[in-house]
Structure formats: C-alpha cells, structure tokens
C-alpha cells in the first residue's frame, strides 16, 4: 500500500512553537523538520533613485526532509505522466 503524499500547508508560530517549556534546540529542530522559507529584500535608494536591490529567498530544512519531499514530488510527477 503506497504511503499518502504529504500536503503543503501554512502554519502559524503557535503551531510550531506549541510548548511553552520548549528549549531553543527543540524549537529549531521543529522548524527545520517542517521546513522554513525566509524571504528578504533590501533597497538602497538616494533621492528617489534606486541604486541597489538585493533579494534573497532561503529554504531552511533538514537534508532528510528535502530528500523525502524530492522523492514524493518525483513520484507524483511520474504518476501524472510528467517529467520532473
């Protein structure tokens, strides 16, 4: 019997940080196990002229989680007849 594919959903900080007595290492472990996307932008403007723009998109996750998600996405694409 095939394993059910995981679904992607947005969670709030209350769900991730559910224990008031959690240690920092437990919180970081939960965040990395779930995966975190961090997006940032920096604009350097002088006299209403944009001089520099720096954008960053970071995905923070454990290697095990990334491997599982990659395998699930590939198996889902092959079932649909698409190439990954």
N, C-alpha and C positions, 0 to 999 in steps of 0.2 A: 504494500500500500504506500503510495507516494506521500511524502511529507507535505503538509499545507504550506503554501508560499507565504512568507511574511508580508505584511502590508506596511506601507509607509504612512505615518501619521504624525501630526504635530502634537507635541506635549508641552505643557507648561512647567515652570520651575517647581510648582508644588508637587507634581507627579514624580519628577526626577529626584528632588530633594525631600522625599517623603518622611524621613526620620529626623526628628529634632535632635536626637543624640548621635547623629551620624558623624563620623570622623571625616576629615578632609580627604583622606585616601579612599574612603568608601564613596564619597560624592564624586570624585574624579573617576573612579572605576565605573560607576553607574553611567556617568556622562559619556565616557569612551566606549562603553559597551553598547549604548544606544546610538552613538554617533552624534557629532555636533558639527553644524555648519556655521562658520563665522564669516561675515562679510563686512568689509570696511572700505571707505572711500576717503581720500584726502584731496582737497582742492586748495591750491595756493594761488590767491588772487591779489593783484595790486591794481588799484584804480579801475575796478570793474573789468579787468583783463585777466582771463585765466592763463596762468603761466605754467602750472604743473598740475597734473592729475595722476594720482596713484590709486589703483583699485586692487583689492585683494579678496579672493574667495578661498577659504581654507576649509578642508574637511578633516576633522579630527576623529579618529576611530581606532580601534584595535585592529591589528592585522587579521586576526581570526574573523572578526565581524566583516571586514572588507572582502575577505575570501568567500565567506558564506553568501554575502549579497551578490558578488560577482557570479558565483555558481548558480544562484537562483535566477538571476537575470538572464544568464545564458540558456538555462534550461527552459525558461519561459519563452525566449525568443525562438528557440528551436522548435518548440511545440506550435508556435504560431506560424512557422514556415519562414521566419525572417533570419537573416544572418546577423550575428552580434557585432 
